[in-house]
Amino acid sequence: MSDYWVYILASRRNGTLYVGVTNNLVRRIYEHREGLVAGFTKRYGVKLLVYYERFDTAIAAIQREKNIKHWPREWKLNLIHSLNPDWRDLFEDITR
């Protein structure tokens, strides 16, 4: 059984947000941080891991990602604040 992850990246506190899904959180966040992923995150400097959730199935993770992407920005900010009020970069936490 694999783990699947929904994550939110930010350019800075209350900055530009990106919501994604992956089956390898450490690898995917590393790719974003190093600019290896062409597109939105590279263009806007969205590199800080500010939120993540684990799921048992890809279907559940993809559905959660879609739901969060359709939320108003304020709801996304509230989600981040609820678990990461200081907007710490959580990358170090996931690489331990």
SVG drawing of the C-alpha trace seen along z (x, -y; Angstrom):
<svg xmlns="http://www.w3.org/2000/svg" viewBox="-15 -37 32 39">
<polyline fill="none" stroke="black" stroke-width="0.4" points="0.0,0.0 1.3,-3.5 0.9,-6.8 -0.6,-9.7 -0.2,-13.3 -2.1,-16.6 0.1,-19.6 0.0,-23.3 3.1,-25.4 3.4,-29.2 5.7,-31.8 5.7,-33.5 3.3,-34.0 -0.1,-34.9 1.5,-34.8 0.8,-32.9 -0.5,-29.4 -0.3,-26.1 -2.2,-22.9 -0.8,-19.6 -1.0,-15.8 1.8,-13.2 2.7,-9.7 6.2,-10.8 6.0,-14.0 9.8,-14.5 10.7,-14.0 8.0,-16.3 8.7,-19.1 12.4,-18.8 11.5,-19.2 9.5,-22.3 12.2,-23.8 15.0,-23.3 13.0,-24.6 12.9,-21.2 9.2,-21.5 8.4,-23.8 5.2,-25.9 3.4,-27.8 5.5,-27.1 8.8,-27.9 7.4,-31.0 6.0,-32.4 8.7,-31.2 6.2,-29.0 8.6,-26.8 7.6,-26.7 5.7,-23.6 3.1,-25.1 0.6,-22.2 0.2,-18.5 -2.2,-15.6 -1.7,-11.9 -4.2,-9.5 -4.3,-5.8 -5.6,-5.9 -4.9,-8.0 -8.6,-8.5 -9.1,-10.1 -6.0,-12.3 -7.1,-13.5 -10.6,-14.2 -9.3,-16.2 -6.9,-18.2 -9.8,-19.0 -11.9,-20.1 -9.2,-22.4 -8.5,-23.9 -12.2,-24.9 -12.3,-26.5 -12.1,-30.3 -8.6,-31.6 -9.8,-32.5 -10.6,-28.8 -7.2,-27.7 -5.5,-30.3 -7.6,-29.1 -6.6,-25.5 -2.9,-26.5 -3.4,-28.6 -5.2,-25.8 -2.1,-23.5 0.8,-25.8 0.0,-29.2 3.6,-30.5 3.7,-29.5 6.9,-27.4 8.5,-25.7 7.6,-22.1 10.1,-20.5 12.7,-19.8 9.9,-18.0 9.2,-15.6 12.9,-14.8 13.8,-13.7"/>
</svg>
